[in-house]
Amino acid sequence: MPTIFRFYGILIRMFFFDTDKHKTPHVHAEVKGRIAVYSIPDGEVLAGKFPNKKHKMIVAWIAIHEDELMADWQLAVQGKKPHPIRGLDE
C-alpha cells in the first residue's frame, strides 16, 4: 500500500486492487501507528478511529479533494499508481 499523501503527520494510503473488504472507494489514514479507513464519497469512517482534530482534518481534506481521490481510486483498483494530491499544509 503506497503512501500517496502526507500532511500534518497524517499518512494517506490507497491499496492496489482494494475492492473486497470495503466495497466503497476509500483511503487508509495513519497517524502515529493508528489506522482508520475513510469512505471517499462521504468521509464516513469505515474502520478505526482518530482523535477528533485529526478526524476533522481528514474529512475536510477528503471533501476538498473528492474528485481527485475518485480518479486516483480508479487508477489504484486497476493496479496503476495514483497521482499526487496536495495536503492541507501545502
C-alpha positions in Angstrom: 0.0 0.0 0.0 1.8 3.1 -1.1 1.7 6.3 0.9 0.3 8.8 -1.6 -0.4 11.8 0.5 1.1 13.2 3.7 0.1 16.3 5.7 0.3 17.3 9.4 1.8 13.9 10.3 -1.2 12.1 8.7 -0.3 9.5 6.0 -3.0 8.8 3.4 -2.7 5.5 1.6 -4.6 3.5 -1.1 -4.2 -0.2 -1.7 -4.0 -1.5 -5.2 -6.9 -3.7 -6.2 -8.6 -2.9 -2.9 -12.3 -3.6 -3.5 -13.1 -6.7 -1.4 -13.3 -5.7 2.3 -14.8 -2.2 2.0 -17.0 -2.1 -1.1 -16.9 1.7 -1.4 -14.0 3.8 -2.7 -11.8 4.6 0.3 -8.5 5.7 1.7 -6.5 4.4 4.7 -5.2 7.1 7.0 -2.4 6.6 9.6 -1.4 8.7 12.5 1.4 7.5 14.9 0.6 3.9 14.1 -3.1 4.2 14.4 -5.1 3.4 11.3 -8.6 4.4 10.1 -10.4 3.8 6.8 -12.5 6.6 5.3 -15.0 6.5 2.5 -14.1 8.9 -0.3 -17.7 9.8 -1.3 -18.8 11.0 2.1 -15.8 10.9 4.5 -17.5 8.3 6.7 -15.3 6.2 8.9 -15.4 2.6 7.8 -13.0 1.2 10.4 -10.8 2.6 13.1 -10.8 5.9 15.0 -8.7 9.0 15.4 -8.8 11.9 17.8 -11.4 14.5 16.8 -9.0 17.1 15.5 -7.2 14.7 13.1 -10.5 13.2 12.1 -11.9 16.6 11.1 -8.8 17.4 9.1 -9.0 14.1 7.2 -12.7 14.5 6.5 -12.1 18.1 5.3 -9.2 17.0 3.1 -11.3 14.3 1.5 -14.2 16.7 0.8 -11.8 19.2 -0.8 -10.2 16.6 -3.0 -13.1 14.2 -3.6 -12.8 14.4 -7.4 -9.1 13.8 -7.4 -9.4 10.9 -4.9 -12.1 9.2 -7.1 -9.8 9.5 -10.1 -6.9 8.0 -8.1 -9.3 5.3 -6.8 -10.0 4.2 -10.4 -6.2 4.0 -11.1 -5.5 2.1 -7.8 -8.2 -0.6 -8.4 -6.6 -1.2 -11.8 -3.1 -1.6 -10.2 -1.9 1.8 -11.5 -0.1 4.4 -9.5 -2.3 7.2 -8.2 -1.4 10.8 -8.9 -0.1 13.0 -6.1 -2.6 15.3 -4.3 -1.8 18.3 -2.2 -2.2 18.2 1.6 -3.8 20.9 3.7 -0.4 22.2 4.7 0.8 23.0 1.2 
